[in-house]
Amino acid sequence: MAYITETESFLQVRKAKPRAAAGSISSGAVKSRVYIAMLAFVGVYIAFGARLAMLAETIDVPQSVRLTEQDRISASRPDLIDRNGEILATDIKTASVFADARRIIDVNEAVDGLTRVLPDLDADILRRRLESRSAFVWLKRELTPEQARAVHDLGLPGIDFLTENQRFYPGGTTAGHIVGSVNIDNQGLTGIERHLDKDWLADLQAAGFTADRRMEPVKLAMDLRVQHVVRDEVAKAVELYKAIAGVGIVLNVHTGEVVAMSSLPDYDPNDRSQALEQIRMNRATGGVFEMGSVFKSFTVAMALDSGKVSINDSFDATKPIRAGGRTITDFHGKHRVLSVPEVFIYSSNIGTAKMMLATGVDAQKEFLGKLGLTSRLETELPENAAPLLPPKWNELAAMTISFGHGISVTPMQTAVATAALMNGGKLIPPTFFPRTEDEANALAKQVVSPQTSKAMRYLYRLNVVNAGGSGKRAEVPGYIVGGKTGTAEKIENGRYVSNKRRNSFLSAFPMDDPQYVVLVVLDEPKPEREGLPATAGMNAAPTVGAIIRRAAPMLGVMPRFSEGEEPIEISY
């Protein structure tokens, strides 16, 4: 037996190794193939990565657009509430549909499906948008839940939704001209909504501080209950007297707060397209009109405050006045000498013109300026019209202005000026936001004396309780109502026409301590029935009475029947 040593075995293995590798691949070749495979894998990964990067790039654009758009449309607005906390305007969430046109697989299928569930979409416009290859195109804003569900169920690639804030006005038309409206991007267009944007809200939105954030509600001075009453009664009057338009205002004489304001025809801010219709304009602050005989209130106050006329004076109204080729007459002339109270309650144009002449043309211009009737009235609403003044403020112009012709102002200006005659002589700027009496007094300007204010309250009350007064149909037992009528003929083709009038009744209550001014204006009212006149005493005055009867208890003014039934002593 032969034994192989460890050394010999090692030598045999060493000698066999070259023979075993003779028919095999060299180690260098193996390494080369490994490197090639690795490079191939790397190349594939790079290709995949490049493709993914390209896909990511195509997705990033619409995603960034979506984020930007979402941030813009999610900007919140504060709730608007009335003085008692009732919601007037609030934000609600709604869905809007958009498309990434580059992801649309079949444009025809998308157009057919979308127009089927959203029939108001224009197929041609929709097709152009989907063929645009744009990363983000709006298809329809503010979908109803049913519409959003129907679009979702189509399952169309490239069609998606964004959630945005939509403004909702629970009261509809009730306070449309006060709260205003917003556009589809929730930006204020009119009314208080526009004021908030201009005042501070737009800056906060631009800085991104309002995105999906709950803000403190903004309280208005308006009382929604009284607002409903005013709109309801003015709407009834417009229908009953077949008028083409109407205005109603309730103003706090001590604070200047606008408690209610309605202008008909009005609009529903939930349907923003209505706000653009001219017929639905805000006539209370955005329209100027000749107010007619209610202007006699300012002429009488001017004359009494000047000291050149006393309430015991008289003026000859026996015959018309000829001036500048014009003849000034009385509608229902008494053709005799009239005391100052009689000039007022019988609404004598002749007596009023002579009262103005006793005071002076320059004094009239200055006095009306002090009352804010010759300049644009500033309120929080953007709809504030400037008055129309005579091109030449001469004696003839001054005489016609004395009884409300030849000068056009807004109904709100008229109410604000009258509040000064009722509250002791202080002109207080109006506001649609809450204000205390102390805050109002800090802004007030004394424009007439307390004695003149007291005299005007007496004349206003006299015009309602006197049998010959034009305001007797405004009387509400227990509320001591006073006021002045105005029946202004309208102008057509440069001439006054007798069959078209703008009637108004300017009132306050209770007259022993006035708290509120109430103004109603009816445009072209017709007689309630054949044979009756269509004067302000027949239509505007009873409308004011109806408003006071319903609204006074809401305003905390309690009736006092014992005082209201006492006769007023008249002394000339």
ROGUKE-504252 format. One record per residue (C-alpha): x, y, z; chain. Coordinates in steps of 0.05 Angstrom, whole numbers. Layout:
REC       px       py       pz   mol
REC        X        Y        Z     A
...
END
This chain:
REC       px       py       pz   mol
REC        0        0        0     A
REC       26       66      -20     A
REC       15      127       24     A
REC        7      198       -5     A
REC       36      250       38     A
REC        4      317       51     A
REC       57      351        8     A
REC       45      305      -51     A
REC      -30      315      -48     A
REC      -21      390      -50     A
REC       25      384     -111     A
REC      -26      341     -147     A
REC      -81      392     -136     A
REC      -36      448     -160     A
REC      -21      408     -223     A
REC      -94      390     -236     A
REC     -120      462     -232     A
REC      -93      485     -300     A
REC     -123      424     -334     A
REC     -193      437     -304     A
REC     -193      511     -328     A
REC     -171      494     -397     A
REC     -243      489     -425     A
REC     -274      544     -380     A
REC     -286      621     -387     A
REC     -232      664     -359     A
REC     -244      703     -296     A
REC     -234      768     -334     A
REC     -290      752     -381     A
REC     -336      736     -323     A
REC     -321      803     -292     A
REC     -334      838     -357     A
REC     -402      806     -365     A
REC     -420      823     -293     A
REC     -402      896     -306     A
REC     -442      896     -370     A
REC     -503      868     -334     A
REC     -495      919     -279     A
REC     -490      975     -329     A
REC     -552      949     -364     A
REC     -591      948     -299     A
REC     -567     1018     -283     A
REC     -587     1041     -352     A
REC     -657     1011     -343     A
REC     -664     1045     -275     A
REC     -641     1111     -305     A
REC     -692     1104     -360     A
REC     -746     1088     -310     A
REC     -724     1146     -267     A
REC     -724     1194     -325     A
REC     -794     1171     -345     A
REC     -819     1179     -274     A
REC     -788     1248     -271     A
REC     -824     1266     -335     A
REC     -889     1239     -307     A
REC     -878     1276     -242     A
REC     -866     1340     -280     A
REC     -931     1333     -318     A
REC     -968     1320     -253     A
REC     -934     1376     -214     A
REC     -962     1431     -258     A
REC    -1036     1417     -248     A
REC    -1023     1398     -176     A
REC     -990     1466     -162     A
REC    -1045     1500     -200     A
REC    -1096     1462     -160     A
REC    -1063     1483      -94     A
REC    -1060     1556     -116     A
REC    -1132     1555     -139     A
REC    -1155     1519      -76     A
REC    -1120     1571      -33     A
REC    -1153     1627      -71     A
REC    -1224     1601      -71     A
REC    -1221     1576        1     A
REC    -1213     1647       27     A
REC    -1268     1656       79     A
REC    -1313     1716       92     A
REC    -1342     1734      160     A
REC    -1415     1721      173     A
REC    -1459     1783      171     A
REC    -1510     1787      227     A
REC    -1564     1837      246     A
REC    -1565     1875      311     A
REC    -1599     1816      345     A
REC    -1551     1763      319     A
REC    -1594     1737      261     A
REC    -1550     1712      204     A
REC    -1554     1754      141     A
REC    -1497     1723      102     A
REC    -1452     1663      113     A
REC    -1404     1616       76     A
REC    -1423     1546       55     A
REC    -1379     1493       22     A
REC    -1393     1475      -50     A
REC    -1359     1432     -103     A
REC    -1332     1459     -169     A
REC    -1309     1415     -226     A
REC    -1245     1425     -267     A
REC    -1204     1386     -318     A
REC    -1131     1370     -330     A
REC    -1141     1369     -405     A
REC    -1076     1330     -418     A
REC    -1105     1270     -381     A
REC    -1169     1268     -421     A
REC    -1167     1202     -460     A
REC    -1229     1212     -504     A
REC    -1252     1284     -512     A
REC    -1317     1264     -547     A
REC    -1335     1217     -490     A
REC    -1320     1271     -438     A
REC    -1361     1324     -475     A
REC    -1420     1276     -484     A
REC    -1420     1255     -411     A
REC    -1411     1324     -382     A
REC    -1464     1358     -424     A
REC    -1512     1302     -407     A
REC    -1506     1313     -332     A
REC    -1493     1388     -337     A
REC    -1539     1410     -394     A
REC    -1524     1484     -384     A
REC    -1452     1473     -409     A
REC    -1439     1495     -480     A
REC    -1413     1434     -518     A
REC    -1369     1474     -566     A
REC    -1337     1515     -511     A
REC    -1327     1452     -469     A
REC    -1294     1416     -527     A
REC    -1245     1473     -539     A
REC    -1226     1473     -466     A
REC    -1214     1398     -464     A
REC    -1174     1400     -529     A
REC    -1130     1457     -503     A
REC    -1083     1409     -466     A
REC    -1083     1458     -409     A
REC    -1063     1434     -340     A
REC    -1123     1467     -306     A
REC    -1189     1491     -336     A
REC    -1253     1507     -299     A
REC    -1313     1470     -325     A
REC    -1368     1492     -277     A
REC    -1367     1528     -210     A
REC    -1414     1518     -152     A
REC    -1446     1451     -168     A
REC    -1505     1425     -129     A
REC    -1492     1359      -91     A
REC    -1534     1322     -143     A
REC    -1493     1351     -200     A
REC    -1427     1335     -166     A
REC    -1450     1263     -154     A
REC    -1471     1256     -227     A
REC    -1404     1282     -253     A
REC    -1366     1236     -205     A
REC    -1406     1176     -228     A
REC    -1382     1188     -300     A
REC    -1313     1164     -279     A
REC    -1277     1206     -330     A
REC    -1201     1210     -325     A
REC    -1175     1281     -319     A
REC    -1240     1307     -287     A
REC    -1234     1327     -214     A
REC    -1266     1372     -161     A
REC    -1245     1429     -116     A
REC    -1282     1450      -53     A
REC    -1295     1525      -48     A
REC    -1334     1574       -6     A
REC    -1400     1599      -33     A
REC    -1437     1658       -2     A
REC    -1507     1643       22     A
REC    -1559     1695       42     A
REC    -1614     1662       84     A
REC    -1661     1722       78     A
REC    -1658     1725        2     A
REC    -1686     1792      -22     A
REC    -1703     1817       48     A
REC    -1640     1859       57     A
REC    -1606     1852      -10     A
REC    -1587     1925      -19     A
REC    -1556     1929       50     A
REC    -1516     1865       54     A
REC    -1498     1868      -20     A
REC    -1471     1810      -61     A
REC    -1406     1776      -81     A
REC    -1379     1748     -147     A
REC    -1364     1675     -161     A
REC    -1296     1683     -128     A
REC    -1329     1706      -63     A
REC    -1305     1778      -73     A
REC    -1352     1834      -53     A
REC    -1389     1869     -109     A
REC    -1441     1913      -75     A
REC    -1467     1935       -7     A
REC    -1433     1918       58     A
REC    -1398     1859       24     A
REC    -1361     1908      -20     A
REC    -1347     1955       38     A
REC    -1314     1899       78     A
REC    -1267     1882       20     A
REC    -1247     1955       11     A
REC    -1240     1967       85     A
REC    -1198     1908      108     A
REC    -1220     1839       83     A
REC    -1186     1841       15     A
REC    -1118     1855       48     A
REC    -1126     1796       95     A
REC    -1146     1751       38     A
REC    -1086     1772       -3     A
REC    -1040     1756       55     A
REC    -1071     1687       63     A
REC    -1099     1699      132     A
REC    -1171     1680      114     A
REC    -1161     1612       81     A
REC    -1210     1564      113     A
REC    -1209     1605      177     A
REC    -1270     1621      218     A
REC    -1274     1697      230     A
REC    -1314     1736      279     A
REC    -1382     1756      251     A
REC    -1394     1828      231     A
REC    -1455     1859      264     A
REC    -1498     1910      227     A
REC    -1545     1962      256     A
REC    -1603     1933      217     A
REC    -1659     1899      253     A
REC    -1681     1841      209     A
REC    -1751     1842      237     A
REC    -1760     1916      221     A
REC    -1727     1906      154     A
REC    -1778     1853      136     A
REC    -1835     1900      157     A
REC    -1809     1957      115     A
REC    -1798     1915       53     A
REC    -1865     1881       62     A
REC    -1905     1946       69     A
REC    -1869     1981       12     A
REC    -1881     1919      -32     A
REC    -1955     1920      -14     A
REC    -1958     1994      -31     A
REC    -1923     1985      -98     A
REC    -1973     1930     -116     A
REC    -2035     1966      -89     A
REC    -2019     2033     -122     A
REC    -1987     2001     -184     A
REC    -1923     2041     -173     A
REC    -1860     2026     -214     A
REC    -1814     2030     -153     A
REC    -1812     2044      -79     A
REC    -1764     2062      -22     A
REC    -1770     2054       53     A
REC    -1721     2077      107     A
REC    -1721     2074      183     A
REC    -1666     2116      216     A
REC    -1649     2125      289     A
REC    -1648     2200      301     A
REC    -1600     2197      360     A
REC    -1547     2150      332     A
REC    -1554     2155      257     A
REC    -1562     2079      253     A
REC    -1598     2054      191     A
REC    -1646     2004      224     A
REC    -1680     1986      158     A
REC    -1674     2005       85     A
REC    -1710     1976       25     A
REC    -1710     1994      -48     A
REC    -1758     1960      -96     A
REC    -1750     1927     -145     A
REC    -1695     1893     -105     A
REC    -1654     1831     -118     A
REC    -1636     1765      -87     A
REC    -1561     1765      -72     A
REC    -1562     1690      -80     A
REC    -1573     1704     -154     A
REC    -1516     1753     -167     A
REC    -1537     1767     -239     A
REC    -1597     1806     -213     A
REC    -1552     1857     -179     A
REC    -1529     1881     -248     A
REC    -1599     1898     -273     A
REC    -1610     1973     -275     A
REC    -1682     1968     -253     A
REC    -1659     1936     -188     A
REC    -1612     1993     -169     A
REC    -1609     2018      -97     A
REC    -1653     2080     -101     A
REC    -1646     2096      -27     A
REC    -1573     2116      -31     A
REC    -1555     2108     -104     A
REC    -1611     2148     -137     A
REC    -1624     2223     -135     A
REC    -1694     2252     -143     A
REC    -1732     2316     -134     A
REC    -1765     2303      -67     A
REC    -1821     2353      -75     A
REC    -1857     2385      -16     A
REC    -1819     2347       38     A
REC    -1765     2398       23     A
REC    -1811     2451       54     A
REC    -1788     2422      121     A
REC    -1718     2449      108     A
REC    -1743     2517       82     A
REC    -1787     2528      143     A
REC    -1731     2505      190     A
REC    -1682     2552      155     A
REC    -1729     2611      161     A
REC    -1745     2598      234     A
REC    -1672     2585      252     A
REC    -1650     2649      218     A
REC    -1692     2691      265     A
REC    -1721     2729      206     A
REC    -1786     2690      209     A
REC    -1825     2668      271     A
REC    -1878     2615      276     A
REC    -1929     2670      288     A
REC    -1914     2705      221     A
REC    -1960     2703      161     A
REC    -1950     2704       85     A
REC    -1997     2727       30     A
REC    -2015     2668      -14     A
REC    -2075     2700      -49     A
REC    -2044     2700     -118     A
REC    -1988     2664     -156     A
REC    -1916     2690     -160     A
REC    -1886     2708     -228     A
REC    -1810     2703     -231     A
REC    -1762     2691     -289     A
REC    -1817     2673     -337     A
REC    -1845     2621     -289     A
REC    -1910     2621     -249     A
REC    -1910     2591     -179     A
REC    -1978     2568     -156     A
REC    -2008     2525     -101     A
REC    -2036     2455     -116     A
REC    -2097     2467      -72     A
REC    -2092     2541      -59     A
REC    -2129     2576       -2     A
REC    -2122     2643      -37     A
REC    -2112     2681       27     A
REC    -2060     2701       78     A
REC    -2031     2639      112     A
REC    -1995     2633      178     A
REC    -1930     2594      181     A
REC    -1965     2531      207     A
REC    -2017     2537      152     A
REC    -1963     2546       99     A
REC    -1935     2480      124     A
REC    -1998     2438      133     A
REC    -2031     2464       69     A
REC    -1964     2456       33     A
REC    -1966     2524        0     A
REC    -1913     2535      -53     A
REC    -1927     2609      -53     A
REC    -1920     2617       22     A
REC    -1857     2574       24     A
REC    -1824     2613      -33     A
REC    -1838     2678        4     A
REC    -1810     2649       68     A
REC    -1746     2633       30     A
REC    -1743     2704        1     A
REC    -1749     2731       72     A
REC    -1687     2692       90     A
REC    -1645     2700       27     A
REC    -1616     2660      -30     A
REC    -1546     2656       -1     A
REC    -1575     2635       67     A
REC    -1613     2578       32     A
REC    -1551     2552       -3     A
REC    -1511     2554       61     A
REC    -1566     2522      103     A
REC    -1577     2464       54     A
REC    -1502     2454       54     A
REC    -1501     2449      130     A
REC    -1554     2395      125     A
REC    -1511     2355       76     A
REC    -1560     2364       19     A
REC    -1511     2396      -31     A
REC    -1455     2344      -28     A
REC    -1449     2269      -35     A
REC    -1471     2232       28     A
REC    -1418     2184       53     A
REC    -1441     2117       80     A
REC    -1410     2048       85     A
REC    -1446     2028       21     A
REC    -1409     2041      -44     A
REC    -1474     2062      -77     A
REC    -1477     2136      -58     A
REC    -1500     2185     -111     A
REC    -1482     2258     -113     A
REC    -1539     2309     -113     A
REC    -1558     2347     -175     A
REC    -1555     2422     -162     A
REC    -1581     2479     -206     A
REC    -1530     2506     -255     A
REC    -1546     2576     -231     A
REC    -1569     2584     -159     A
REC    -1607     2649     -172     A
REC    -1672     2675     -142     A
REC    -1717     2633     -187     A
REC    -1677     2570     -173     A
REC    -1679     2585      -98     A
REC    -1755     2594     -100     A
REC    -1767     2527     -135     A
REC    -1716     2492      -89     A
REC    -1754     2518      -29     A
REC    -1811     2471      -46     A
REC    -1769     2414      -73     A
REC    -1761     2427     -147     A
REC    -1695     2442     -182     A
REC    -1652     2401     -135     A
REC    -1645     2325     -133     A
REC    -1619     2287      -73     A
REC    -1621     2215      -48     A
REC    -1677     2192       -2     A
REC    -1624     2175       51     A
REC    -1598     2247       49     A
REC    -1669     2271       61     A
REC    -1679     2224      120     A
REC    -1612     2243      152     A
REC    -1626     2318      145     A
REC    -1695     2309      176     A
REC    -1666     2270      235     A
REC    -1627     2334      252     A
REC    -1692     2373      253     A
REC    -1722     2322      301     A
REC    -1666     2306      350     A
REC    -1652     2376      377     A
REC    -1614     2402      317     A
REC    -1554     2354      311     A
REC    -1533     2328      242     A
REC    -1507     2257      252     A
REC    -1474     2218      195     A
REC    -1513     2155      179     A
REC    -1483     2086      191     A
REC    -1501     2014      175     A
REC    -1461     1990      235     A
REC    -1480     1994      309     A
REC    -1464     2060      343     A
REC    -1478     2087      413     A
REC    -1507     2156      427     A
REC    -1441     2178      457     A
REC    -1404     2157      393     A
REC    -1457     2193      352     A
REC    -1451     2257      393     A
REC    -1376     2257      381     A
REC    -1391     2260      306     A
REC    -1451     2306      309     A
REC    -1454     2378      284     A
REC    -1505     2427      311     A
REC    -1541     2454      249     A
REC    -1604     2484      279     A
REC    -1622     2507      349     A
REC    -1661     2463      398     A
REC    -1717     2515      394     A
REC    -1722     2506      318     A
REC    -1723     2431      326     A
REC    -1780     2437      376     A
REC    -1819     2481      328     A
REC    -1809     2430      271     A
REC    -1834     2374      315     A
REC    -1896     2415      330     A
REC    -1909     2428      256     A
REC    -1898     2354      238     A
REC    -1948     2332      290     A
REC    -1997     2386      269     A
REC    -1995     2362      198     A
REC    -2020     2293      220     A
REC    -2073     2312      273     A
REC    -2102     2373      237     A
REC    -2163     2357      195     A
REC    -2134     2395      137     A
REC    -2065     2365      144     A
REC    -2038     2322       87     A
REC    -2009     2270      134     A
REC    -2071     2250      173     A
REC    -2072     2180      141     A
REC    -2005     2165      174     A
REC    -2034     2170      244     A
REC    -2023     2110      289     A
REC    -2060     2114      355     A
REC    -2012     2117      414     A
REC    -1949     2131      374     A
REC    -1955     2207      364     A
REC    -1934     2207      291     A
REC    -1916     2270      253     A
REC    -1893     2282      182     A
REC    -1894     2319      116     A
REC    -1919     2297       48     A
REC    -1886     2308      -18     A
REC    -1918     2300      -87     A
REC    -1867     2317     -140     A
REC    -1884     2318     -214     A
REC    -1833     2281     -257     A
REC    -1796     2311     -315     A
REC    -1802     2285     -386     A
REC    -1768     2318     -445     A
REC    -1748     2377     -401     A
REC    -1819     2391     -376     A
REC    -1859     2372     -314     A
REC    -1916     2325     -329     A
REC    -1977     2324     -284     A
REC    -1996     2251     -292     A
REC    -1930     2222     -267     A
REC    -1909     2235     -196     A
REC    -1859     2213     -144     A
REC    -1895     2214      -77     A
REC    -1862     2213       -9     A
REC    -1880     2218       64     A
REC    -1825     2240      112     A
REC    -1843     2225      185     A
REC    -1818     2216      255     A
REC    -1845     2185      319     A
REC    -1861     2195      376     A
REC    -1863     2270      365     A
REC    -1856     2290      438     A
REC    -1789     2254      439     A
REC    -1772     2230      369     A
REC    -1733     2165      364     A
REC    -1739     2146      291     A
REC    -1748     2178      223     A
REC    -1789     2138      173     A
REC    -1788     2156       99     A
REC    -1829     2123       43     A
REC    -1822     2142      -30     A
REC    -1868     2114      -84     A
REC    -1851     2124     -158     A
REC    -1911     2137     -204     A
REC    -1966     2110     -158     A
REC    -2035     2105     -188     A
REC    -2101     2120     -152     A
REC    -2124     2063     -107     A
REC    -2190     2065     -144     A
REC    -2223     2109     -195     A
REC    -2244     2176     -169     A
REC    -2189     2181     -116     A
REC    -2128     2225     -122     A
REC    -2058     2195     -126     A
REC    -2025     2244      -79     A
REC    -1975     2226      -25     A
REC    -2026     2235       30     A
REC    -2067     2179       -2     A
REC    -2012     2128      -12     A
REC    -1943     2144       19     A
REC    -1973     2169       85     A
REC    -2014     2107      100     A
REC    -1955     2064       81     A
REC    -1913     2099      134     A
REC    -1969     2089      184     A
REC    -1970     2014      169     A
REC    -1895     2010      180     A
REC    -1898     2046      247     A
REC    -1957     2005      271     A
REC    -1918     1940      260     A
REC    -1847     1962      274     A
REC    -1854     2007      334     A
REC    -1863     1950      385     A
REC    -1802     1915      356     A
REC    -1762     1979      366     A
REC    -1783     1983      439     A
REC    -1828     2044      429     A
REC    -1889     2032      472     A
REC    -1956     2065      456     A
REC    -1983     2119      502     A
REC    -2057     2126      487     A
REC    -2074     2178      538     A
REC    -2022     2227      511     A
REC    -2035     2209      439     A
REC    -2108     2225      446     A
REC    -2097     2294      475     A
REC    -2111     2351      426     A
REC    -2054     2397      406     A
REC    -2066     2470      423     A
REC    -2054     2512      361     A
REC    -2034     2585      369     A
REC    -2013     2629      311     A
END
